[in-house]
């Protein structure tokens, strides 16, 4: 069984991407996503992000999606919506959301 977060990423002029990131990599993925959202080369940055964080193995019936990260570079907005997180995971997502807020993003959190 694998716990995942679904990332729905919209970049100006690029078709939205949706990828599954394993929960143990979510913190690093959220950090790296900021670079993608602010990059002067969004296509290249997005491709590197997908290669670095997207889950590549087969999805199984026992896998769970614990939440969603929805980001839009054009609107400079990001949303974190998660369920069934332990206290450590909640603290991680909360601190990452503050990082975006301090960078001028509109941030929504639902934990």
N, C-alpha and C positions, 0 to 999 in steps of 0.2 A: 504494500500500500504506500502511495506517495501523496503527500499533501502539497497542493499547488496554490499559487496566486495567478490569476489571469491578468495580463497586462494588455490594455487596449490603448494603443498609442496613435495619435493623429498628428502628423506633421504637415505643415503648409506645403501644398502641391504634391503630396505623396499619399497614395492609398493607405488608409489606416491598417495598422498591423496588430494582430492579436496573438500573443504567445503565452504559453504556460511556463512559469518559473517555479521551481521547487522551493518550498518555504525556507529551507536552510540557506538559500541563496538570495532571498528577497531583499535583505538589507543592502547587499552589494549591488543588486540590480537597481534598487531605488536610487542609490548614490550615482550610478553610471547613467541612469535615465536622464538626470539633470543635464549632463553633458550633451546627450542626444537632443533634448528639447531646445537647447540654446546654441547648437552647432551651426557654423556657417556652411557646413557640408552635411545636411541632414540625411541624404540617401546613404552616404558612406557610413555615417555614425550609426544609423539605424541598422544597417547590415552587420556592422561589428557587434552591436548590442544583441541582435538576434543570435549571431554565432556564439557569443559569449554566455548567454543566459537562457535561451529557449530550450525547453526540455525536448530531447530527441528520441527517447525510447517510447515504446508503444503505450498508449493510455489503457489502463486496465479498469474493470468494473469496480474494484476496491479503492481506486484513487478518489481523492476528495479535493474539491476546490474550496478553499477556506476564505477566499476573498478576491477582490478586484482592485486594480490600480488603473484608473482611467486618466489619461493625460492628453492635453491639447496644447501644442506649442503656439499656435496662432492666438489662442485666447489666453495663453499663459495661465492655464488652470490645470489642477490635478486633484483627483479624488481618491481617497483610500477607504474602501468598504470591506470589512472583514467580520467574520463570525467565528466563534469557538477558538479564540486565541488564548494562549496562556498569558500570564502577567508579563513575562519577559518579552514575548512577541508584541504585546500591546505597547510596552515601553519603547521598543524598537521602532514601531510604526509611528508612534507619537513623536519621537525625536526626529525621525526622517521628515515627517510632515512639517515640523517647525523649521527645518532647514530650507524647505521650499518656500514657506511663508516669509522667511527672512530675505529670500532672494526675489521677492516681489510677485510670487505666484498667488493666485486665488486658490485656497486650499479648503477642501471639505474632508472631514473624517467621520466615519461611522464604525466604531469599534464596539 
